[in-house]
Amino acid sequence: MESGDAQLVAHALGVAARAKSMSEIARKSGLSRESLYRSLSPTGRPEFGTVLSVLNALDLGLSVKPRALVKNSARASSAKKKKVAV
């Protein structure tokens, strides 16, 4: 998820789902195998609900945390420099 590339994340979920068994993931998620293959392909654009269903079927969770303070402090430092220069 760090990459920010939604298609890469969808593809990675597809790889994990195929490794586990797309039929099993379809059964557990309540989605069709065909729609999962399509959504989780490298060019797929799954809805957020599909992503959550697949994560749940894979016995995975999703958690959210703030970005590293180093990144935030670098932005703050950059913003301060810009304010001083103005």
N, C-alpha and C positions, 0 to 999 in steps of 0.2 A: 504494500500500500504506500510505502514511502516514495515510490516513483511518481505517484500521482497519475499514472497511466491506467485508466479504467479498463481498456481493452486487455492490457497485460494481466490485470487482476482477474478478469473474467476468464481469460485463457488459462491462468494458473489454477483456478477453481475447476475448470474443465479437465485439466490434466489429473488433478486429484480425484475428481469424480470418476473418470475413466479407469484410474488405477484401482479404485475401490469396487467398481461395477456400476456403470451408468444405469442399468436396470434396477439395481438396489436403491440408488440415489433417487431415481424417478419414483419408485414405490414409496420410499420414506418421505419424499417431498410433496407427493401428490401431483407432480408435473409429468408430462409425457417425455419419454426418452428423446423423441425427435426434437421437441422444443428445447430440451436441455442441450443436446448436441449443437443446435443452431445458436442458442443464446451464449453458450460457453466456448464457442469457436474463437479463433484469433480475431475475427471481424465482428463477433457478436456484441450486442449491447443489451445485456440483461437488465430487467427492472430490478430495483433495489429489493423488492419482495422476493424475487427469484434468487438473488444472491443470499438473502437471509435463509430461505428454504433450503438451499444447497448446503450452506454452512451448517445448519441444524442437522441435515441428513448425514453430513460427514462427522457429526459430533464435535463440531468446532464452534467457537463463539467469536463475537466481534466486540472489541473494547475500544474505547476512545480515550486518548490521553493528550495532554498539551504537548506541543512540540518542545524539543529540547531548549532549555534556557539559553544555551550558547547561541542558537539561531536568533532568539528574541533579543538577547542583549546586543548582538551584532547589528540588528535592525535599529534598535534604540540608539546605539552609538552613531550609526550612520545618519539617523534622523537628527540627532543633536548637532552633528557636524554641519548638516544642511541648514539648520536653523541659525547657527553661528555665522555661516557664510552669507546669509540673506541680509 
